[in-house]
Amino acid sequence: MSQIVGHQTSHDAWMALQRIFSILSKARIMQLHLEFQTTKKGVDFMLEYILRIKTISNNLAAIGEPVKDRDHILQLLGGLGPEYNSIVASLTA
């Protein structure tokens, strides 16, 4: 509420809130994109890794930033470790 105290009209208060949440939304979008692009399988089980990527993808879609299927697949394959190189090579050939 402190963000809207002092505004004389409801329009001014609304615009102040919109500016605040717009900044937060942009930061959240950038955070999710970065998380999506840098997620690696590591020592996780394959299902956990896939679900983590899917959750980030769903969160991006929910805020109006859907991930293309191609990008989703590329990230899934790119985040696998070197032990999966032969599988990735055969899938991308």
N, CA, C and O atoms as a GROMACS GRO file, in nm:
protein
  372
    1MET      N    1   0.081  -0.120   0.000
    1MET     CA    2   0.000   0.000   0.000
    1MET      C    3   0.085   0.126   0.000
    1MET      O    4   0.042   0.230  -0.049
    2SER      N    5   0.204   0.118   0.054
    2SER     CA    6   0.288   0.237   0.058
    2SER      C    7   0.322   0.288  -0.082
    2SER      O    8   0.356   0.405  -0.099
    3GLN      N    9   0.312   0.200  -0.181
    3GLN     CA   10   0.344   0.240  -0.318
    3GLN      C   11   0.238   0.332  -0.378
    3GLN      O   12   0.266   0.404  -0.474
    4ILE      N   13   0.117   0.329  -0.323
    4ILE     CA   14   0.012   0.411  -0.383
    4ILE      C   15  -0.032   0.527  -0.293
    4ILE      O   16  -0.115   0.608  -0.333
    5VAL      N   17   0.023   0.534  -0.171
    5VAL     CA   18  -0.010   0.645  -0.083
    5VAL      C   19   0.041   0.774  -0.147
    5VAL      O   20   0.152   0.780  -0.199
    6GLY      N   21  -0.042   0.875  -0.142
    6GLY     CA   22  -0.003   1.004  -0.198
    6GLY      C   23  -0.054   1.029  -0.338
    6GLY      O   24  -0.046   1.142  -0.388
    7HIS      N   25  -0.105   0.927  -0.403
    7HIS     CA   26  -0.162   0.948  -0.536
    7HIS      C   27  -0.303   1.003  -0.521
    7HIS      O   28  -0.382   0.954  -0.439
    8GLN      N   29  -0.333   1.103  -0.599
    8GLN     CA   30  -0.458   1.176  -0.584
    8GLN      C   31  -0.578   1.106  -0.649
    8GLN      O   32  -0.691   1.121  -0.602
    9THR      N   33  -0.553   1.032  -0.754
    9THR     CA   34  -0.665   0.967  -0.824
    9THR      C   35  -0.641   0.817  -0.831
    9THR      O   36  -0.528   0.769  -0.816
   10SER      N   37  -0.749   0.746  -0.854
   10SER     CA   38  -0.736   0.600  -0.868
   10SER      C   39  -0.652   0.567  -0.992
   10SER      O   40  -0.579   0.467  -0.993
   11HIS      N   41  -0.662   0.649  -1.094
   11HIS     CA   42  -0.582   0.627  -1.215
   11HIS      C   43  -0.433   0.638  -1.184
   11HIS      O   44  -0.354   0.555  -1.228
   12ASP      N   45  -0.394   0.741  -1.109
   12ASP     CA   46  -0.253   0.758  -1.073
   12ASP      C   47  -0.204   0.640  -0.988
   12ASP      O   48  -0.093   0.591  -1.008
   13ALA      N   49  -0.288   0.596  -0.894
   13ALA     CA   50  -0.251   0.482  -0.810
   13ALA      C   51  -0.237   0.356  -0.894
   13ALA      O   52  -0.143   0.279  -0.877
   14TRP      N   53  -0.330   0.337  -0.986
   14TRP     CA   54  -0.324   0.220  -1.074
   14TRP      C   55  -0.198   0.222  -1.160
   14TRP      O   56  -0.132   0.120  -1.176
   15MET      N   57  -0.165   0.336  -1.215
   15MET     CA   58  -0.045   0.348  -1.298
   15MET      C   59   0.081   0.320  -1.217
   15MET      O   60   0.175   0.259  -1.268
   16ALA      N   61   0.084   0.365  -1.092
   16ALA     CA   62   0.200   0.337  -1.005
   16ALA      C   63   0.214   0.188  -0.981
   16ALA      O   64   0.324   0.133  -0.989
   17LEU      N   65   0.103   0.121  -0.952
   17LEU     CA   66   0.106  -0.024  -0.932
   17LEU      C   67   0.147  -0.096  -1.060
   17LEU      O   68   0.223  -0.193  -1.056
   18GLN      N   69   0.096  -0.050  -1.172
   18GLN     CA   70   0.130  -0.112  -1.300
   18GLN      C   71   0.280  -0.102  -1.328
   18GLN      O   72   0.340  -0.198  -1.376
   19ARG      N   73   0.340   0.014  -1.299
   19ARG     CA   74   0.484   0.030  -1.319
   19ARG      C   75   0.563  -0.066  -1.230
   19ARG      O   76   0.659  -0.129  -1.275
   20ILE      N   77   0.522  -0.078  -1.105
   20ILE     CA   78   0.592  -0.166  -1.010
   20ILE      C   79   0.585  -0.310  -1.057
   20ILE      O   80   0.687  -0.378  -1.063
   21PHE      N   81   0.465  -0.357  -1.091
   21PHE     CA   82   0.449  -0.496  -1.130
   21PHE      C   83   0.506  -0.525  -1.268
   21PHE      O   84   0.545  -0.638  -1.296
   22SER      N   85   0.511  -0.425  -1.354
   22SER     CA   86   0.573  -0.443  -1.484
   22SER      C   87   0.722  -0.470  -1.468
   22SER      O   88   0.777  -0.557  -1.536
   23ILE      N   89   0.786  -0.397  -1.380
   23ILE     CA   90   0.928  -0.418  -1.353
   23ILE      C   91   0.951  -0.556  -1.295
   23ILE      O   92   1.043  -0.627  -1.336
   24LEU      N   93   0.865  -0.596  -1.199
   24LEU     CA   94   0.878  -0.729  -1.138
   24LEU      C   95   0.854  -0.838  -1.242
   24LEU      O   96   0.924  -0.940  -1.241
   25SER      N   97   0.758  -0.819  -1.330
   25SER     CA   98   0.727  -0.919  -1.433
   25SER      C   99   0.844  -0.935  -1.530
   25SER      O  100   0.878  -1.047  -1.567
   26LYS      N  101   0.903  -0.825  -1.570
   26LYS     CA  102   1.017  -0.833  -1.662
   26LYS      C  103   1.134  -0.906  -1.596
   26LYS      O  104   1.202  -0.986  -1.660
   27ALA      N  105   1.155  -0.879  -1.469
   27ALA     CA  106   1.263  -0.947  -1.396
   27ALA      C  107   1.233  -1.096  -1.386
   27ALA      O  108   1.323  -1.179  -1.402
   28ARG      N  109   1.108  -1.131  -1.360
   28ARG     CA  110   1.069  -1.272  -1.350
   28ARG      C  111   1.086  -1.343  -1.485
   28ARG      O  112   1.133  -1.456  -1.489
   29ILE      N  113   1.047  -1.278  -1.593
   29ILE     CA  114   1.063  -1.336  -1.726
   29ILE      C  115   1.211  -1.363  -1.755
   29ILE      O  116   1.246  -1.470  -1.803
   30MET      N  117   1.295  -1.266  -1.724
   30MET     CA  118   1.439  -1.284  -1.748
   30MET      C  119   1.495  -1.396  -1.661
   30MET      O  120   1.577  -1.475  -1.706
   31GLN      N  121   1.450  -1.402  -1.536
   31GLN     CA  122   1.496  -1.507  -1.445
   31GLN      C  123   1.458  -1.645  -1.498
   31GLN      O  124   1.540  -1.736  -1.499
   32LEU      N  125   1.334  -1.660  -1.543
   32LEU     CA  126   1.288  -1.789  -1.594
   32LEU      C  127   1.360  -1.828  -1.723
   32LEU      O  128   1.396  -1.944  -1.741
   33HIS      N  129   1.382  -1.732  -1.812
   33HIS     CA  130   1.456  -1.762  -1.935
   33HIS      C  131   1.598  -1.808  -1.903
   33HIS      O  132   1.648  -1.904  -1.961
   34LEU      N  133   1.662  -1.740  -1.809
   34LEU     CA  134   1.798  -1.778  -1.771
   34LEU      C  135   1.799  -1.916  -1.707
   34LEU      O  136   1.886  -1.999  -1.736
   35GLU      N  137   1.703  -1.941  -1.620
   35GLU     CA  138   1.693  -2.072  -1.556
   35GLU      C  139   1.670  -2.181  -1.661
   35GLU      O  140   1.730  -2.289  -1.654
   36PHE      N  141   1.583  -2.152  -1.757
   36PHE     CA  142   1.554  -2.249  -1.864
   36PHE      C  143   1.681  -2.280  -1.943
   36PHE      O  144   1.710  -2.396  -1.972
   37GLN      N  145   1.756  -2.176  -1.978
   37GLN     CA  146   1.873  -2.193  -2.064
   37GLN      C  147   1.992  -2.257  -1.993
   37GLN      O  148   2.080  -2.313  -2.059
   38THR      N  149   1.996  -2.251  -1.861
   38THR     CA  150   2.113  -2.301  -1.789
   38THR      C  151   2.087  -2.429  -1.710
   38THR      O  152   2.178  -2.479  -1.644
   39THR      N  153   1.967  -2.481  -1.716
   39THR     CA  154   1.936  -2.603  -1.642
   39THR      C  155   2.008  -2.722  -1.703
   39THR      O  156   2.005  -2.744  -1.824
   40LYS      N  157   2.072  -2.798  -1.618
   40LYS     CA  158   2.146  -2.919  -1.660
   40LYS      C  159   2.091  -3.038  -1.583
   40LYS      O  160   2.037  -3.024  -1.473
   41LYS      N  161   2.105  -3.155  -1.640
   41LYS     CA  162   2.058  -3.277  -1.575
   41LYS      C  163   2.139  -3.306  -1.449
   41LYS      O  164   2.082  -3.339  -1.345
   42GLY      N  165   2.270  -3.293  -1.459
   42GLY     CA  166   2.354  -3.321  -1.344
   42GLY      C  167   2.336  -3.464  -1.295
   42GLY      O  168   2.336  -3.558  -1.374
   43VAL      N  169   2.319  -3.479  -1.164
   43VAL     CA  170   2.303  -3.612  -1.104
   43VAL      C  171   2.157  -3.651  -1.086
   43VAL      O  172   2.126  -3.758  -1.032
   44ASP      N  173   2.067  -3.564  -1.130
   44ASP     CA  174   1.924  -3.593  -1.115
   44ASP      C  175   1.882  -3.712  -1.200
   44ASP      O  176   1.946  -3.744  -1.300
   45PHE      N  177   1.774  -3.775  -1.159
   45PHE     CA  178   1.712  -3.876  -1.243
   45PHE      C  179   1.656  -3.807  -1.367
   45PHE      O  180   1.622  -3.689  -1.362
   46MET      N  181   1.648  -3.879  -1.477
   46MET     CA  182   1.601  -3.822  -1.603
   46MET      C  183   1.462  -3.761  -1.587
   46MET      O  184   1.436  -3.651  -1.637
   47LEU      N  185   1.372  -3.830  -1.518
   47LEU     CA  186   1.237  -3.778  -1.500
   47LEU      C  187   1.238  -3.645  -1.425
   47LEU      O  188   1.164  -3.554  -1.461
   48GLU      N  189   1.321  -3.633  -1.322
   48GLU     CA  190   1.330  -3.508  -1.247
   48GLU      C  191   1.379  -3.394  -1.338
   48GLU      O  192   1.327  -3.282  -1.332
   49TYR      N  193   1.478  -3.423  -1.420
   49TYR     CA  194   1.532  -3.324  -1.512
   49TYR      C  195   1.426  -3.278  -1.612
   49TYR      O  196   1.407  -3.159  -1.633
   50ILE      N  197   1.357  -3.374  -1.671
   50ILE     CA  198   1.253  -3.341  -1.769
   50ILE      C  199   1.142  -3.260  -1.703
   50ILE      O  200   1.093  -3.163  -1.762
   51LEU      N  201   1.100  -3.299  -1.584
   51LEU     CA  202   0.994  -3.226  -1.514
   51LEU      C  203   1.038  -3.084  -1.477
   51LEU      O  204   0.957  -2.992  -1.481
   52ARG      N  205   1.165  -3.067  -1.440
   52ARG     CA  206   1.215  -2.934  -1.407
   52ARG      C  207   1.210  -2.843  -1.530
   52ARG      O  208   1.167  -2.728  -1.521
   53ILE      N  209   1.255  -2.894  -1.644
   53ILE     CA  210   1.249  -2.817  -1.769
   53ILE      C  211   1.103  -2.786  -1.805
   53ILE      O  212   1.071  -2.674  -1.844
   54LYS      N  213   1.016  -2.885  -1.791
   54LYS     CA  214   0.874  -2.867  -1.824
   54LYS      C  215   0.809  -2.763  -1.733
   54LYS      O  216   0.728  -2.683  -1.779
   55THR      N  217   0.844  -2.765  -1.605
   55THR     CA  218   0.787  -2.668  -1.511
   55THR      C  219   0.829  -2.526  -1.547
   55THR      O  220   0.747  -2.435  -1.547
   56ILE      N  221   0.956  -2.508  -1.579
   56ILE     CA  222   1.003  -2.375  -1.620
   56ILE      C  223   0.932  -2.332  -1.748
   56ILE      O  224   0.890  -2.217  -1.760
   57SER      N  225   0.920  -2.423  -1.842
   57SER     CA  226   0.851  -2.395  -1.968
   57SER      C  227   0.705  -2.356  -1.943
   57SER      O  228   0.655  -2.261  -2.003
   58ASN      N  229   0.638  -2.429  -1.856
   58ASN     CA  230   0.499  -2.397  -1.822
   58ASN      C  231   0.488  -2.261  -1.754
   58ASN      O  232   0.395  -2.185  -1.781
   59ASN      N  233   0.583  -2.229  -1.666
   59ASN     CA  234   0.582  -2.099  -1.599
   59ASN      C  235   0.601  -1.986  -1.700
   59ASN      O  236   0.537  -1.881  -1.689
   60LEU      N  237   0.689  -2.006  -1.796
   60LEU     CA  238   0.707  -1.906  -1.901
   60LEU      C  239   0.580  -1.889  -1.984
   60LEU      O  240   0.540  -1.777  -2.014
   61ALA      N  241   0.517  -1.999  -2.019
   61ALA     CA  242   0.392  -1.992  -2.097
   61ALA      C  243   0.283  -1.920  -2.018
   61ALA      O  244   0.204  -1.845  -2.076
   62ALA      N  245   0.279  -1.942  -1.888
   62ALA     CA  246   0.175  -1.881  -1.804
   62ALA      C  247   0.188  -1.730  -1.796
   62ALA      O  248   0.090  -1.661  -1.770
   63ILE      N  249   0.307  -1.677  -1.820
   63ILE     CA  250   0.324  -1.532  -1.816
   63ILE      C  251   0.341  -1.473  -1.956
   63ILE      O  252   0.393  -1.363  -1.973
   64GLY      N  253   0.297  -1.550  -2.055
   64GLY     CA  254   0.293  -1.498  -2.191
   64GLY      C  255   0.422  -1.511  -2.269
   64GLY      O  256   0.442  -1.440  -2.368
   65GLU      N  257   0.511  -1.601  -2.226
   65GLU     CA  258   0.639  -1.622  -2.294
   65GLU      C  259   0.654  -1.771  -2.328
   65GLU      O  260   0.745  -1.836  -2.277
   66PRO      N  261   0.568  -1.824  -2.414
   66PRO     CA  262   0.575  -1.968  -2.443
   66PRO      C  263   0.707  -2.007  -2.508
   66PRO      O  264   0.765  -1.932  -2.586
   67VAL      N  265   0.752  -2.127  -2.475
   67VAL     CA  266   0.876  -2.182  -2.531
   67VAL      C  267   0.839  -2.266  -2.653
   67VAL      O  268   0.751  -2.352  -2.645
   68LYS      N  269   0.906  -2.242  -2.764
   68LYS     CA  270   0.881  -2.321  -2.885
   68LYS      C  271   0.925  -2.465  -2.860
   68LYS      O  272   1.019  -2.490  -2.785
   69ASP      N  273   0.856  -2.558  -2.924
   69ASP     CA  274   0.891  -2.700  -2.910
   69ASP      C  275   1.037  -2.725  -2.944
   69ASP      O  276   1.106  -2.799  -2.874
   70ARG      N  277   1.084  -2.663  -3.051
   70ARG     CA  278   1.224  -2.680  -3.092
   70ARG      C  279   1.320  -2.638  -2.982
   70ARG      O  280   1.417  -2.708  -2.953
   71ASP      N  281   1.293  -2.522  -2.919
   71ASP     CA  282   1.380  -2.473  -2.812
   71ASP      C  283   1.373  -2.563  -2.690
   71ASP      O  284   1.473  -2.584  -2.621
   72HIS      N  285   1.255  -2.616  -2.664
   72HIS     CA  286   1.236  -2.709  -2.553
   72HIS      C  287   1.322  -2.834  -2.573
   72HIS      O  288   1.391  -2.878  -2.482
   73ILE      N  289   1.317  -2.889  -2.692
   73ILE     CA  290   1.395  -3.009  -2.724
   73ILE      C  291   1.544  -2.980  -2.720
   73ILE      O  292   1.622  -3.058  -2.664
   74LEU      N  293   1.585  -2.868  -2.778
   74LEU     CA  294   1.727  -2.832  -2.777
   74LEU      C  295   1.780  -2.815  -2.636
   74LEU      O  296   1.892  -2.857  -2.606
   75GLN      N  297   1.700  -2.755  -2.548
   75GLN     CA  298   1.745  -2.738  -2.410
   75GLN      C  299   1.753  -2.872  -2.339
   75GLN      O  300   1.849  -2.898  -2.266
   76LEU      N  301   1.653  -2.956  -2.359
   76LEU     CA  302   1.657  -3.089  -2.297
   76LEU      C  303   1.782  -3.166  -2.339
   76LEU      O  304   1.850  -3.225  -2.255
   77LEU      N  305   1.811  -3.165  -2.467
   77LEU     CA  306   1.928  -3.238  -2.517
   77LEU      C  307   2.059  -3.170  -2.475
   77LEU      O  308   2.155  -3.237  -2.439
   78GLY      N  309   2.061  -3.038  -2.480
   78GLY     CA  310   2.182  -2.964  -2.446
   78GLY      C  311   2.219  -2.970  -2.299
   78GLY      O  312   2.335  -2.950  -2.262
   79GLY      N  313   2.121  -2.998  -2.214
   79GLY     CA  314   2.147  -3.005  -2.071
   79GLY      C  315   2.190  -3.141  -2.022
   79GLY      O  316   2.217  -3.160  -1.903
   80LEU      N  317   2.196  -3.236  -2.113
   80LEU     CA  318   2.241  -3.370  -2.076
   80LEU      C  319   2.393  -3.373  -2.065
   80LEU      O  320   2.462  -3.295  -2.130
   81GLY      N  321   2.443  -3.461  -1.985
   81GLY     CA  322   2.587  -3.473  -1.966
   81GLY      C  323   2.654  -3.547  -2.080
   81GLY      O  324   2.586  -3.596  -2.171
   82PRO      N  325   2.788  -3.555  -2.076
   82PRO     CA  326   2.864  -3.620  -2.184
   82PRO      C  327   2.831  -3.769  -2.199
   82PRO      O  328   2.855  -3.827  -2.305
   83GLU      N  329   2.778  -3.830  -2.095
   83GLU     CA  330   2.742  -3.971  -2.106
   83GLU      C  331   2.627  -3.994  -2.204
   83GLU      O  332   2.599  -4.107  -2.243
   84TYR      N  333   2.560  -3.886  -2.243
   84TYR     CA  334   2.448  -3.895  -2.338
   84TYR      C  335   2.487  -3.847  -2.477
   84TYR      O  336   2.401  -3.837  -2.564
   85ASN      N  337   2.614  -3.816  -2.501
   85ASN     CA  338   2.657  -3.761  -2.631
   85ASN      C  339   2.618  -3.849  -2.749
   85ASN      O  340   2.575  -3.797  -2.852
   86SER      N  341   2.632  -3.980  -2.736
   86SER     CA  342   2.598  -4.066  -2.850
   86SER      C  343   2.448  -4.064  -2.879
   86SER      O  344   2.408  -4.068  -2.995
   87ILE      N  345   2.368  -4.057  -2.776
   87ILE     CA  346   2.222  -4.050  -2.794
   87ILE      C  347   2.185  -3.917  -2.858
   87ILE      O  348   2.106  -3.913  -2.953
   88VAL      N  349   2.241  -3.808  -2.806
   88VAL     CA  350   2.213  -3.676  -2.861
   88VAL      C  351   2.257  -3.669  -3.006
   88VAL      O  352   2.185  -3.615  -3.090
   89ALA      N  353   2.373  -3.724  -3.037
   89ALA     CA  354   2.423  -3.722  -3.175
   89ALA      C  355   2.330  -3.797  -3.268
   89ALA      O  356   2.304  -3.752  -3.380
   90SER      N  357   2.280  -3.911  -3.224
   90SER     CA  358   2.190  -3.988  -3.311
   90SER      C  359   2.055  -3.919  -3.327
   90SER      O  360   1.992  -3.932  -3.433
   91LEU      N  361   2.010  -3.848  -3.225
   91LEU     CA  362   1.882  -3.778  -3.235
   91LEU      C  363   1.891  -3.652  -3.320
   91LEU      O  364   1.792  -3.610  -3.381
   92THR      N  365   2.007  -3.591  -3.324
   92THR     CA  366   2.022  -3.465  -3.398
   92THR      C  367   2.083  -3.483  -3.536
   92THR      O  368   2.102  -3.385  -3.608
   93ALA      N  369   2.115  -3.607  -3.574
   93ALA     CA  370   2.177  -3.632  -3.705
   93ALA      C  371   2.074  -3.624  -3.816
   93ALA      O  372   2.109  -3.642  -3.933
   0.00000   0.00000   0.00000
